[in-house]
Amino acid sequence: MIGTGISIKKNLNYIRIILSFCLILIAIYNYEVFIQSPLFSLIYIFLVLISNIVFLFVPPHFFKSIRLHYIIFLLDVFLIVSGIALFIKFDIPFLIAIFLTMFMAALSKSSGLSFFIALVVNIIYLYIKVGLKVSIDIFNENFLMNLPFIFIVAIHSTYLAENVEQETEEKLQLEKINKFLAKKSINLKEKITDIIDFMGNIINSMNTGVIFIDNDGMIRLFNGKCEEIFNLKNSDIINKPLKECKLPENFTQNILDVIFGNKDIKGRFELKIGDDKYIMNYIVMNQQEINGILCEIFKL
């Protein structure tokens, strides 16, 4: 799993502190450049210092983004290449070595291999210098000063590649989890639908009428026996206000009295529908998402 923003920020700042120290050390060692180009030298040193200060004050949660890591990495590569060009001299083999380090780090995706990568690239760098028949003394201070930067780039780029790999793996895992949950959700919805249909079939097959009216006075359940008792179709009743339905006046009034608290939360009353008499038992339900009056109607 990718480290926290705090740990990533700490690791990157450690790398940048080492890098900045090496860059400033080169600038001090090649003090002649200050004499020849004081403006460019001061601007460069200012950029190195101000970039460290800015990233020190960036909130840790921003460091969890790979984009910020890319920005810091590219900035540091620019500072390394421009610093070498300014204070030592522009070195094509060194530039090749930097890009070779980045390439090998991207393939390895392991910060544990950074030292080995840097060692290999330093050997290749030396071979290129000799192969190009460049007069070189391996103990020359300018040549030796280039070598630490290859190690820094190796650490920096392998750490970046490792985080990118881990982030990619986490995204793939999240996608798998999302697909699994989506499939489970579909199966659960199908099961709930089956249960509702099953319960509906049971209620519709009952020999007593069953009605449910919510606290807003909307009829939510009207079974088959109720259609027979009231001589009304389910489609004309369901999800419609009680007052708008053509139900017996004494039924409507009694239900409204219960809703407005004028009757007990549990009881019964008689209904007369045509020449027939019915008894209606009711109970007020207030349980989480089920709020309303459940009624049972049967013939005397």
ChimeraX attribute file (.defattr): number of C-alpha atoms within 10 A of each C-alpha:
attribute: neighborCount
match mode: 1-to-1
recipient: residues
	/A:1	8
	/A:2	15
	/A:3	12
	/A:4	13
	/A:5	15
	/A:6	14
	/A:7	14
	/A:8	21
	/A:9	21
	/A:10	15
	/A:11	13
	/A:12	20
	/A:13	17
	/A:14	12
	/A:15	15
	/A:16	21
	/A:17	15
	/A:18	13
	/A:19	22
	/A:20	20
	/A:21	13
	/A:22	18
	/A:23	22
	/A:24	16
	/A:25	13
	/A:26	20
	/A:27	22
	/A:28	13
	/A:29	14
	/A:30	15
	/A:31	14
	/A:32	12
	/A:33	16
	/A:34	15
	/A:35	10
	/A:36	10
	/A:37	12
	/A:38	13
	/A:39	10
	/A:40	13
	/A:41	19
	/A:42	13
	/A:43	11
	/A:44	19
	/A:45	16
	/A:46	11
	/A:47	13
	/A:48	22
	/A:49	15
	/A:50	12
	/A:51	15
	/A:52	14
	/A:53	12
	/A:54	9
	/A:55	17
	/A:56	14
	/A:57	8
	/A:58	11
	/A:59	11
	/A:60	17
	/A:61	12
	/A:62	15
	/A:63	21
	/A:64	19
	/A:65	15
	/A:66	15
	/A:67	12
	/A:68	13
	/A:69	22
	/A:70	15
	/A:71	10
	/A:72	18
	/A:73	18
	/A:74	13
	/A:75	13
	/A:76	21
	/A:77	20
	/A:78	12
	/A:79	19
	/A:80	23
	/A:81	18
	/A:82	15
	/A:83	21
	/A:84	22
	/A:85	13
	/A:86	18
	/A:87	21
	/A:88	19
	/A:89	12
	/A:90	14
	/A:91	15
	/A:92	12
	/A:93	15
	/A:94	23
	/A:95	17
	/A:96	15
	/A:97	24
	/A:98	24
	/A:99	15
	/A:100	19
	/A:101	27
	/A:102	24
	/A:103	14
	/A:104	19
	/A:105	26
	/A:106	19
	/A:107	12
	/A:108	17
	/A:109	20
	/A:110	18
	/A:111	20
	/A:112	13
	/A:113	16
	/A:114	25
	/A:115	16
	/A:116	13
	/A:117	23
	/A:118	27
	/A:119	16
	/A:120	14
	/A:121	24
	/A:122	21
	/A:123	13
	/A:124	17
	/A:125	22
	/A:126	17
	/A:127	13
	/A:128	17
	/A:129	17
	/A:130	13
	/A:131	10
	/A:132	9
	/A:133	9
	/A:134	9
	/A:135	8
	/A:136	11
	/A:137	11
	/A:138	10
	/A:139	9
	/A:140	9
	/A:141	12
	/A:142	17
	/A:143	15
	/A:144	12
	/A:145	17
	/A:146	20
	/A:147	19
	/A:148	15
	/A:149	22
	/A:150	28
	/A:151	22
	/A:152	24
	/A:153	26
	/A:154	29
	/A:155	25
	/A:156	25
	/A:157	28
	/A:158	28
	/A:159	24
	/A:160	23
	/A:161	22
	/A:162	20
	/A:163	23
	/A:164	20
	/A:165	16
	/A:166	16
	/A:167	17
	/A:168	12
	/A:169	14
	/A:170	14
	/A:171	12
	/A:172	12
	/A:173	12
	/A:174	12
	/A:175	12
	/A:176	12
	/A:177	12
	/A:178	12
	/A:179	12
	/A:180	11
	/A:181	12
	/A:182	12
	/A:183	12
	/A:184	12
	/A:185	12
	/A:186	11
	/A:187	12
	/A:188	12
	/A:189	12
	/A:190	12
	/A:191	12
	/A:192	12
	/A:193	12
	/A:194	12
	/A:195	12
	/A:196	12
	/A:197	12
	/A:198	12
	/A:199	12
	/A:200	14
	/A:201	13
	/A:202	11
	/A:203	19
	/A:204	18
	/A:205	13
	/A:206	13
	/A:207	14
	/A:208	19
	/A:209	23
	/A:210	23
	/A:211	20
	/A:212	23
	/A:213	25
	/A:214	21
	/A:215	18
	/A:216	11
	/A:217	19
	/A:218	19
	/A:219	21
	/A:220	17
	/A:221	20
	/A:222	24
	/A:223	23
	/A:224	21
	/A:225	20
	/A:226	23
	/A:227	18
	/A:228	11
	/A:229	17
	/A:230	14
	/A:231	12
	/A:232	16
	/A:233	14
	/A:234	14
	/A:235	10
	/A:236	12
	/A:237	20
	/A:238	19
	/A:239	16
	/A:240	15
	/A:241	15
	/A:242	22
	/A:243	14
	/A:244	10
	/A:245	15
	/A:246	13
	/A:247	15
	/A:248	13
	/A:249	12
	/A:250	14
	/A:251	16
	/A:252	16
	/A:253	13
	/A:254	15
	/A:255	20
	/A:256	18
	/A:257	12
	/A:258	20
	/A:259	20
	/A:260	9
	/A:261	10
	/A:262	11
	/A:263	13
	/A:264	13
	/A:265	13
	/A:266	14
	/A:267	13
	/A:268	15
	/A:269	13
	/A:270	16
	/A:271	20
	/A:272	14
	/A:273	15
	/A:274	9
	/A:275	5
	/A:276	10
	/A:277	12
	/A:278	15
	/A:279	15
	/A:280	18
	/A:281	16
	/A:282	22
	/A:283	17
	/A:284	21
	/A:285	17
	/A:286	12
	/A:287	8
	/A:288	6
	/A:289	7
	/A:290	11
	/A:291	15
	/A:292	22
	/A:293	22
	/A:294	18
	/A:295	22
	/A:296	16
	/A:297	22
	/A:298	18
	/A:299	15
	/A:300	9
